[in-house]
Structures are given as C-alpha cells and as structure tokens.
Amino acid sequence: MTDAAILAIDTSSMTASVAVYAGQVLAETTWHSGRRHSAELLRAIDDTLVRAQVEKTALKAIAVAAGPGSYSGLRVGISTGMAMALALEIGVVQVPTLETIAWPQQTRCDSHQSIRAAIDVGRGRFATACFRGGGGVEQESEIESFGLADLLELSSDEGSLLAVDLEPWVRADIERQYGSKIALSGPAASARRAGFLAELASMKIDRGELVGDGAVEPIYLRT
C-alpha cells in the first residue's frame, strides 16, 4: 500500500471519526458528535493532523465515508472533504460506510461465517448489507433497510456476525432477549474508526479508484 499521507473523514452517524494514515495510522480521533458535526469536524481534523505531525499540504488524498448513514452527517463530512481536496488540489476516494464497518470484523469470524454490517439511518431504521468474512470482505447482498427487530431476526436466521453501533441499553436488551441466538460484535469493535476507512482507501488508491474531479456520490437510503 502507498505511504502517502491520507486524511480520512467519517461522519456517517452520531459517532464521528478522523484519521491520518501513511502506511499505518499516525493519529486518530473518534468521538460521539451527536448532531454537532459541522461545529466540531474542522477542529478535530486540525488536532489530528497536529498529533500526526502532518501538514495539510503534505496530504496526497482525502478519504470520505460515502454512506449510507445520517443525511446531515454525511453531507458535512463529504462537503468538508471535497472542499479541502479542491483547495489542496488533491484527489478524493470514497469508501462505503458499511464496508468500513465490516472490514475490522474479518478477524472475528471464520471463512464460513458472514458479516452483517448495519448503521442507524434514523426513524428506527438500519441500513444493512451482508459481507463475506475471512481474509477480506466482499459484499454479498444489496443494501437494505430494516427496523431493529427485523434486523436481529435476519442476523439470527443467517447466523451472521452482526456489527452495529448501538446505545448501551439497547445492546444490553438484545443480549438479554436473544442470548447466544445473536452473534453481536462488541461495542468498541462496532464503532466506526477512520483508521479502517483510511486503510481501505489506501487500497482503492493503489487500484486507481480516486474520484474524478472530486465528485463524490453519497449512498443515501430512504427511511
């Protein structure tokens, strides 16, 4: 993978994350932003660059989470990334949010178990897709929208590892009701980290998948 510095931005949901990556994660900031992305993102970017000891002018590309996720959250992250890329005259690479969720789960399941990545898109709905686990991730199903109860039943029926960021009380309720019927990834493993986004982006850059003219196409899902 390339050693060029990448700035990764993920504001797909109330959890936001920023990372600087150059063959490894140099610095990363992940926090519960709620609906404060527009007020907090630029400061988080600046702070993360300082900790990574990377100047903006040294960046070679900007990676953004392309969704699905919160409409307003995605808009802030993508518009910020595109504006920075335009000002710095560098490329943008977009990574589907569900792919970023699924990527770190591959070490937690064997090659015969699928990974069901999901993200809250509002109004009680979750965007989700199934990925093949073990030695990399490959999307095996279309992105669909389900309520939480239906998402849990689907994951239970297919025996997949469910990776979804949930409030602690919701997670506790699921574990109490379903027990071993649901293979639920842990809270820290389910939180999206921009370091994984950057790692995937680096691979896409090596394959020549930079977005032409900085035109990112967000993945929105009707709720």
Secondary structure, DSSP 8 states (H G I E B T S, - for coil): ---SEEEEEE-SSSEEEEEEESSSEEEEEEEE-TT-HHHHHHHHHHHHHHHHT--GGGEEEEEEE--SS-HHHHHHHHHHHHHHHHHHT-EEEEE-HHHHHHGGGGGGS-TTSEEEEEEEEETTEEEEEEEE-SSS-EE-S--EEEEHHHHHHHHHHHT-EEE----HHHHHHHHHHHGGGSEE--HHHHS--HHHHHHHHHHHHHTT--BGGG---------
